[in-house]
Amino acid sequence: MAYMDGFVAAVPTANQQKYLDHANKGDSIFIEFGATRVVECWGDDVPDGTLTDFRKAVQAKDDETVVFAWIEWPDKATRDAGMQKMMEDPRMADNPMPFDGKRLIYGGFRPILDLGGRKPAG
């Protein structure tokens, strides 16, 4: 069954190209280690909420854009192995984040509904 990692970050708007360069380098390594798809999305319509929202979640400043990204893996075992390899890969040390990593939120998710064709098990 597929497994997803999701990420939300506040990136200085002026660093869009630096972020894209960073993502291209890192995401290709995720694919090398078994990810089937990586999607990076630059915030375009991210409204302010009353209580919470994407911007508040990552403490985005006025000169920052919210980025939403996800990595699709064939299963959790492949994800766990791929993430371990990523942490040990020296290429990642040469790929600094062009944003404040302390405000990055992320997590792993088990799909429970997919209307695009795949039927999650269990």
C-alpha positions as CSV (number, residue, x, y, z in Angstrom):
1,M,0.0,0.0,0.0
2,A,1.3,3.5,-0.9
3,Y,2.7,5.7,1.8
4,M,3.0,9.5,1.8
5,D,5.2,12.1,3.4
6,G,3.8,15.6,3.6
7,F,5.7,18.8,4.2
8,V,4.7,22.5,4.7
9,A,7.4,25.2,4.9
10,A,7.7,29.0,4.9
11,V,10.2,30.0,2.2
12,P,11.4,33.5,1.6
13,T,9.6,34.6,-1.6
14,A,12.9,35.9,-3.0
15,N,14.4,32.4,-2.6
16,Q,11.9,30.6,-5.0
17,Q,14.7,29.6,-7.4
18,K,17.0,28.6,-4.6
19,Y,14.2,26.5,-3.2
20,L,13.5,24.9,-6.6
21,D,17.3,24.1,-7.0
22,H,17.3,22.6,-3.5
23,A,14.2,20.5,-4.3
24,N,15.4,19.3,-7.6
25,K,18.6,18.0,-6.0
26,G,17.0,16.4,-3.0
27,D,13.9,15.1,-4.7
28,S,15.9,13.3,-7.3
29,I,17.6,11.4,-4.5
30,F,14.2,10.5,-3.0
31,I,13.3,9.0,-6.4
32,E,16.7,7.2,-6.5
33,F,15.8,5.7,-3.1
34,G,12.4,4.4,-4.1
35,A,9.9,7.3,-4.1
36,T,7.5,7.0,-7.0
37,R,6.5,10.7,-7.1
38,V,7.6,14.0,-5.5
39,V,5.4,17.1,-5.9
40,E,6.5,20.6,-4.8
41,C,3.8,23.3,-4.7
42,W,4.4,27.1,-4.3
43,G,1.6,28.8,-2.4
44,D,-0.7,30.7,-4.7
45,D,-4.0,30.9,-2.8
46,V,-3.3,30.5,0.9
47,P,-5.9,32.4,2.8
48,D,-5.6,33.5,6.4
49,G,-7.8,31.5,8.7
50,T,-9.7,32.6,11.8
51,L,-8.0,30.2,14.2
52,T,-5.3,28.4,12.2
53,D,-4.1,28.1,8.6
54,F,-1.0,27.1,6.6
55,R,0.7,30.4,7.2
56,K,0.2,30.3,11.0
57,A,1.3,26.6,11.1
58,V,4.8,27.5,9.8
59,Q,4.9,31.1,11.2
60,A,5.2,32.5,7.7
61,K,6.3,36.2,7.6
62,D,5.0,38.8,5.1
63,D,8.0,38.2,2.8
64,E,7.6,34.4,2.8
65,T,5.5,32.0,0.7
66,V,4.1,28.8,2.0
67,V,5.3,25.6,0.2
68,F,3.3,22.4,0.3
69,A,5.0,19.2,-0.9
70,W,4.6,15.5,-0.7
71,I,6.5,12.3,-1.5
72,E,4.7,9.2,-2.6
73,W,6.3,5.9,-1.8
74,P,5.1,2.4,-2.8
75,D,4.8,1.4,0.8
76,K,6.0,2.3,4.3
77,A,8.9,-0.1,4.3
78,T,10.4,1.5,1.2
79,R,9.8,4.9,2.7
80,D,11.5,4.0,6.0
81,A,14.5,2.5,4.1
82,G,14.6,5.5,1.7
83,M,14.5,8.0,4.5
84,Q,17.3,6.2,6.3
85,K,19.5,6.3,3.2
86,M,18.7,10.0,2.7
87,M,19.9,10.8,6.3
88,E,23.2,9.0,5.6
89,D,23.7,10.3,2.0
90,P,26.6,12.8,1.8
91,R,24.9,14.6,-1.1
92,M,22.3,16.0,1.4
93,A,25.0,17.7,3.5
94,D,25.8,19.7,0.3
95,N,22.2,20.8,-0.2
96,P,21.4,23.4,2.5
97,M,17.8,24.4,3.0
98,P,17.0,27.9,1.7
99,F,14.4,28.4,4.5
100,D,14.2,28.1,8.3
101,G,14.0,24.3,8.8
102,K,12.8,24.8,12.4
103,R,9.5,26.0,11.1
104,L,9.1,23.1,8.6
105,I,6.2,20.7,9.5
106,Y,6.2,17.2,8.2
107,G,4.8,13.8,8.8
108,G,4.2,10.3,7.3
109,F,0.7,9.3,6.3
110,R,-1.1,6.1,5.4
111,P,-3.7,6.7,2.7
112,I,-7.2,5.7,3.7
113,L,-9.0,6.9,0.5
114,D,-7.7,7.5,-3.0
115,L,-10.3,8.3,-5.7
116,G,-7.5,8.4,-8.4
117,G,-7.6,4.7,-8.9
118,R,-5.6,3.0,-6.1
119,K,-7.5,1.4,-3.3
120,P,-5.7,1.5,0.0
121,A,-5.7,-1.7,1.9
122,G,-7.0,-2.2,5.4
